[in-house]
Amino acid sequence: MHSFGQVLDRITTGKDLFIVILAATVLNLTSSCLMIISGYYGIRLSARRYVHLELICLFWSVIQLFLSFVGNTGVQISRNNLISHMFPVMTNRNWFVTGYVIIMVFSQHINEYLDSLDGRRFRNLLIALLLLFYAVSTMIYTDILNTGGKDVLHLFVMYVLGRYLKRFYDDRYSNSKLSIWLVSAIAISFGLNIVAEKIGVRFWFCRDCSLFMVAEAVLLFLIIKNAGFIME
């Protein structure tokens, strides 16, 4: 998806447009699904994990900065740009890692609070979060933070959803039925995205703040959980 993102806005017509929209509709669920898995297991604050993430991001950030110099890309290296390359996590160069680290820092308090809720209060909290940050943006396109769902708050909501599935989800469905629902969700989202393209709005229903991405992420999570890839 990251490599594909370089050409998304350039394709506007023809069969390639359908491929672009289908790819985004199917693949853009990954961030939400990863955060649901994190919520299911529970993130724990760890200095070692933080340093590991920081070093990974720093390595590639410095490589990118170096290539900017030697590749004569025309990128202006300002003070703020240099700082962002040297402190990639704290300057949000990778929104997912930054969001993950922030949640990790507060994870003990988050987990203690969520684990103290009974089923009714937890469900009400989750419904309120999904309505406010996902349902509204699915209906009117514009989301509250104007990030398309790529921010710490939306990651937090997915984390809460993962904790809820861990504690209170006890329904059992076959993977064949879950797969039918997943394909149906993808098909509906794809169709709506085609319609949105006709009115000049790209990827309306497959952004990270879309309820369709939440549905797809949950269904995929349950499928891989039933398949035994996610342990209890």
Solvent accessible surface area in square Angstrom, and as a share of the most:
residue,aa,sasa,rsa
1,M,77,0.34
2,H,159,0.71
3,S,99,0.64
4,F,57,0.24
5,G,34,0.33
6,Q,127,0.57
7,V,52,0.30
8,L,26,0.13
9,D,120,0.62
10,R,183,0.67
11,I,40,0.20
12,T,82,0.48
13,T,106,0.62
14,G,49,0.47
15,K,159,0.67
16,D,69,0.36
17,L,18,0.09
18,F,98,0.41
19,I,100,0.51
20,V,2,0.01
21,I,1,0.00
22,L,83,0.42
23,A,22,0.17
24,A,3,0.03
25,T,0,0.00
26,V,50,0.28
27,L,79,0.39
28,N,27,0.14
29,L,8,0.04
30,T,67,0.39
31,S,20,0.13
32,S,4,0.03
33,C,8,0.05
34,L,98,0.49
35,M,0,0.00
36,I,0,0.00
37,I,41,0.21
38,S,21,0.14
39,G,0,0.00
40,Y,3,0.01
41,Y,108,0.41
42,G,14,0.13
43,I,4,0.02
44,R,129,0.47
45,L,106,0.53
46,S,33,0.21
47,A,81,0.63
48,R,209,0.76
49,R,96,0.35
50,Y,67,0.25
51,V,76,0.43
52,H,108,0.48
53,L,36,0.18
54,E,29,0.13
55,L,103,0.51
56,I,78,0.40
57,C,17,0.10
58,L,47,0.24
59,F,113,0.47
60,W,160,0.56
61,S,7,0.05
62,V,58,0.34
63,I,62,0.31
64,Q,92,0.41
65,L,14,0.07
66,F,116,0.48
67,L,99,0.49
68,S,18,0.12
69,F,126,0.53
70,V,90,0.52
71,G,46,0.44
72,N,134,0.69
73,T,84,0.49
74,G,59,0.56
75,V,79,0.45
76,Q,150,0.67
77,I,54,0.27
78,S,61,0.39
79,R,184,0.67
80,N,103,0.53
81,N,34,0.17
82,L,77,0.38
83,I,77,0.39
84,S,18,0.12
85,H,9,0.04
86,M,83,0.37
87,F,120,0.50
88,P,3,0.02
89,V,1,0.01
90,M,114,0.51
91,T,53,0.31
92,N,85,0.44
93,R,95,0.35
94,N,59,0.30
95,W,50,0.18
96,F,43,0.18
97,V,21,0.12
98,T,13,0.08
99,G,1,0.01
100,Y,36,0.14
101,V,2,0.01
102,I,64,0.32
103,I,4,0.02
104,M,0,0.00
105,V,74,0.43
106,F,112,0.47
107,S,1,0.00
108,Q,111,0.49
109,H,123,0.55
110,I,28,0.14
111,N,10,0.05
112,E,101,0.45
113,Y,111,0.42
114,L,1,0.01
115,D,63,0.33
116,S,76,0.49
117,L,3,0.01
118,D,74,0.38
119,G,19,0.18
120,R,145,0.53
121,R,112,0.41
122,F,0,0.00
123,R,105,0.38
124,N,75,0.39
125,L,51,0.25
126,L,11,0.06
127,I,84,0.42
128,A,56,0.43
129,L,24,0.12
130,L,32,0.16
131,L,101,0.50
132,L,90,0.45
133,F,23,0.10
134,Y,1,0.00
135,A,9,0.07
136,V,50,0.29
137,S,2,0.01
138,T,14,0.08
139,M,134,0.60
140,I,107,0.54
141,Y,75,0.29
142,T,81,0.47
143,D,8,0.04
144,I,97,0.49
145,L,78,0.39
146,N,126,0.65
147,T,57,0.33
148,G,15,0.15
149,G,1,0.01
150,K,85,0.36
151,D,19,0.10
152,V,52,0.30
153,L,53,0.26
154,H,4,0.02
155,L,4,0.02
156,F,49,0.20
157,V,0,0.00
158,M,2,0.01
159,Y,0,0.00
160,V,0,0.00
161,L,12,0.06
162,G,0,0.00
163,R,18,0.06
164,Y,36,0.14
165,L,13,0.07
166,K,79,0.33
167,R,86,0.31
168,F,60,0.25
169,Y,52,0.20
170,D,108,0.56
171,D,72,0.37
172,R,168,0.61
173,Y,83,0.31
174,S,63,0.41
175,N,48,0.24
176,S,76,0.49
177,K,92,0.39
178,L,2,0.01
179,S,44,0.28
180,I,112,0.57
181,W,105,0.37
182,L,23,0.12
183,V,99,0.57
184,S,50,0.32
185,A,13,0.10
186,I,27,0.13
187,A,57,0.44
188,I,96,0.49
189,S,0,0.00
190,F,50,0.21
191,G,31,0.30
192,L,62,0.31
193,N,0,0.00
194,I,30,0.15
195,V,90,0.52
196,A,2,0.02
197,E,36,0.16
198,K,157,0.67
199,I,117,0.59
200,G,68,0.65
201,V,35,0.20
202,R,47,0.17
203,F,30,0.13
204,W,41,0.14
205,F,27,0.11
206,C,2,0.01
207,R,32,0.12
208,D,6,0.03
209,C,0,0.00
210,S,1,0.00
211,L,65,0.32
212,F,41,0.17
213,M,0,0.00
214,V,11,0.06
215,A,41,0.32
216,E,0,0.00
217,A,0,0.00
218,V,27,0.15
219,L,22,0.11
220,L,54,0.27
221,F,1,0.00
222,L,11,0.06
223,I,27,0.14
224,I,46,0.23
225,K,25,0.11
226,N,68,0.35
227,A,56,0.43
228,G,44,0.42
229,F,163,0.68
230,I,12,0.06
231,M,132,0.59
232,E,139,0.62
